[in-house]
Amino acid sequence: MANPMDVLVTGGAGYVGAVLVPKLLSAGHRVTVLDLYLYGDDVLSQSAGNPGLTEVKGDIRDRGLVRKHMAGQNAVIHLACISNDPSYELDPGLGKSINYDAFKLLVEESKAAGVGRFIYASSSSVYGIKDEAEVTEDLAREPLTDYSKYKALCEDVLLAAATDDFVCTVIRPSTVCGYSPRLRLDLTVNILTNHAVHKGEITVFGGEQKRPNIHIQDMADLYVRLLELPAGAVANKVWNAGFENYKVGEIAQMVRGVINPDLPVKTVPSDDIRSYHVSSKKISDDIGFVARHTIEDAVRDLADAFAQGLVPDPMTDPRYYNIKLMQSVNLK
């Protein structure tokens, strides 16, 4: 590639990071992963031995460690966080220390080290519940939980720090779906697929709630793309990143269609009424990014991984479920 970069990926051994890091290496970048590796030391084994990869097992709250490995970096892709409401609520103090306090530290150390670009994975949950038919970036953020509140506050911290020499971009991903070597089975499409394959039935909680989704391959491709674009195209940009908006009940029928059209689908009441239709028109208009992989692609990828034995004990192993894992490791 024309401009290989030195890229620090926080959370690079997480769900999205485990797909992103090999793509960055394939694109010619040199990658430093900073991660606690809570989900296994072998998550990036497919890239082991790549001379462009440096793996650092450590905590983003450790300023000295961050400073050491920030030196010489051209870009930061910040993925690391306590990554859903239930996991955050297990220990709100821990969540704030990682999701917000450490974020401010990272921004400060990035600027001090002369890093040129900072890409932040925020969340579409910052919008809260919207009545609008299309949730666009110009709508007010109305976060409903501490998790989403601190995601929004981090956006403000980053954009306030931006300069011509410190180019900042905020991405608000939809719910990611599909297979990763560090797999999550606590996300809508992935849950429904896992149950379809291993329980022989699908249980839908509610069903009328709309959920925006994006395939993990598209999510990772977007981060790679953002590094390749000129600084002026990404500076101070805030973009939704999603693809398909479907009701949970509709997603269940898609899963059923891919796995087995005869599977029973049970619907039970839910008190989770979050429902929103996220628009990704702006990122398409601005930089031409349009996701290419469908929900059905994600279901097929997961089913193939199950069939190949890549996901041992998918119904019971805590490593596939963030809240179970957080409970088991007792991180402080």
N, C-alpha and C positions, 0 to 999 in steps of 0.2 A: 504494500500500500504506500501511498505517497507520504503520509505523515504518521508513522507509528508513534504511539504515545506510551508514556508510563502512567498506568491507571491504577489507583487504589480503589478496590471494591470492598466496602464494608458489608459484612453479611454475605460475602461471596460464596460461603458454603451453605447458604440457605436455599429455599425452594426455587426462587428465580435465579439466584446467583449461580447455582450448580448448572444451569443451562446457559447463563450469560457468559461465564468465565471461559469455557471452551470456544465460544463464538468470538470473544475478544482476542484470544490467542490465535485463532484461525485467521483473523483479520490483520494479524501482524503486530498487535499491541503487546507490551510487556505488562503483566498484571501482578499486583500484590494483593492478596486476599487477607483481610483482617477479620477474624471471626472467632467465636468461642468454640466452634465445632461441637455444639451440643448434640447434633444429630448424627455424629459419627465422623471419625477422622478420614474416612475413605470416600467421602462424598465427591471429591474431585479426582478420584483415582484414574479416570480416563485421561486426565491431563498430567498425571504424575510423570516426572522426568522431562517435561517440556521446559527448555531453558528459559522461556519467557515467563514462567510462573514462580512466584514466591508465596509460600503459604505461612502466615503468621497466626498462631493460636494465641489469642489475647482479647482483651476487653477494650472496647472503644471509650470507656470511661477513664482509662489509664493515659493521662496526658503525655507522660514521658514516652510511652510506647507509641502513641499516635504521632508524636513529634518525630521520633526516630524513623518511622516508616513513611511519613509524609515527605521527608526530604527527597527532592529530585522528582516528585510526581508532577505530571502535567495536568492530570484530571482526577477527580473523585466521583465515583458513582456510589451514592449512599443508600444502601438497602437495609442495613442492620436496624432492627427494632424489635420490641415485643409486639407481635404483629396481628393481634386481633383483640376485640373487646374483652372476651372472657379471660384470656391470658393476662391482659393488662390489669383487669380488676382483681386478679389473685393477690396482687401486691402493688397498689397504685404508686407507692413511693419508689419501688424498683422500676416500675414502668416510666415514671417521670425522669428518673436518673439516666435511663438508657435512651428514651425517646426524645427527651427535650434537653436536659442538662448536657449530656454527651454531644448532642447535636451542636449546641453553641460552641463547645470546645473544638469540635471538628472544623467548624467554619472558621474560628479564630486561627487554628493551626494551619488550615489550608491557605488562608491569606498570608500568614506569616512566612510560609514556605514558598510563596510565589506560584502556587497552583493556578493554572489558567482557567479551568472549568470545574464547575460543581453541579452535578445532576442529582436531584433529590426525588426519591420515590415517596410522594405523599400518598393520598388516598381519596377516592371519590366519596368516601364517607364524610368528608368535611362539609358536604352540602346538607347533611341531615335528611329529613323527609321533605320532599318537594311536591307541590301540586302541579307544577308546570309539566307540559307534555315532553319537553326536552330540557334536560339539565345542562346548561351551557356554562362556560367559565366566567361569564359576567354576572351570574346569579350570586346572591349573598351566601357566604358560608355560614351555616347554622349547625355546628357540630353538636351532637347529642350526648357524647360520652367523653370521658377523659382521653381515651385513645385518639379520637378524632379531633378533640380540642387541641391537643399538643401537636398533632400533625399540622393543623392550621397555623399554630403559633410558630412552628419551625419554618413554614413557608415565609412568614413575615420576617423572621430572623435572617433567612438567606437572602431574600430580595433586598432587605435593608443594607446588607453587606456588599451587594454587587457593585462592581466598578467596571470600567472598560477593560481592565486587566484581570478581573475576577468575574468571569462570565457564568451566570447562574441560570439554571433551568429547573422548573418544577413540573413534575409529571404526576397526574392524579389517576392512577390505574383503576380500572374496573377489577372485579374479582377474577383472579387468574385461574386458569384451569389447564389440565393436561399433565402429562408425565414428566417428572424430573428425577434425577438420581437422589435428590433429597426431597422425597415425596411428601406432600400434605394431602391427607384424606379427610380434612375437616372443612373443605370448601365445596360449595353447592354441587357443581358438576361432578367433582371427584367423589363426594359422598354418595351421590345417587348411583354412580357407576360401580363403586365398590360394593354397595348393597345389592345391585342387580346381579353382579357376578357371583358374589359369595353368600348371599342370603336367598337368592332366587325370588326376591320380591323387592319392590321399591315403596318406601314410605315417604309421602309428601306431607310436610308440615305446613298447613295453610294451602298454598298453591297459587293464589292470585297475586302474590307479591312479585313485582318485576325485579329482576337481577341483571345488571350489566356484566358481561363477561369478556375476557380477552384470553386467547390461547397463549400459553407460556412461551412458545417459539416466537410469536409476534412481539410479546413483551420484551424478550431479550434482543430481538432484532432492532427494536426501536432504540434501546440504549446504545447499541453499536452505531446505529445511524446518527444519533445525536452527536457523537464524537467526531463524525466525519463531516458534518455540516459546518459551513463558515460560522465564526463566532457571532456575526451580526444576525444570522438566521435563528439563533437559539437564545440570545441574550435577553434576560428578564422575561422569558416566556413562561406562561402557565398553561399547560395543556391537559385536557382529559385524554386518556388512552383506553379505548374500549373497542368493542366490535358489535356483538349481538346482545340485544336487550330482549329477554324473554321472561314470561312468568315461570315461577318454579314448577308449576304443573306442566307447562309446555316442555321445559327441560327434561322432566321425568319421562315424557312421551318420546322425546328424542333418544334418550338413553335406552328406553325399551326397544325402540325401533332398531338400534344398532346391536344390542346385546341379544334380545330375544323378544319378538313381537307378542309372544304369549305370556310374558311375565305379568303377574298381578301387580297393580298399582293401588296402594291404600292411601287415602287422604285422611289426615287427622288435624284437629284444630291447632292453631299456633297463635301465640301472643306476640310474635315477631312480625310487626306490620310494615317494617321498612320496605319501601318500594320506590324505585326511581328509574328513569329512562335517561341514561347518560349519553349526551351527544359528543361524538368525536369528529364533528365536521371541521372545527377550527384547526386541529392538527393536520387534517387532510388538506385543507385550503392553504395553510401556511407552508408546510414542508412536503406535502404529497404522501404522508404516511397513511396507509390504509391496511388494516389487518387482513391477512389472507387465509388464516386457519379457522375453521368452524368449531362449534361445540361438538358436532359429530366427530370431527377429527380428534378432538381431545378424548372423547369416549373410546374411539378405536385405539388410540395410543395407549391409554390406560389398560384396556382389555388385552392388548398385545403384551404389555409389560407383566400383567398378572399371569398370562399364559406361559411366558418365558421364565417364570419363577423369579423375576426381578424384585418382587415385593413380598418378602416372607411375612407371614402372620399379619395380613393387612387389617384384620378386624380387631386385633388385640395389642399389637406392638405400640407402646406410647410414642415412639419416635415419629409416627405419622400424624399425631394429634397434638397440636401445640400446647393446649391446656394440660393434657396428661403429662407431657414431657416436662413442662414447667413445674408441675406439682412434684414430679419425681426427682428433679435435680436440685430443687430448693435454692435457686440462684439468689445471691444477695448483692 
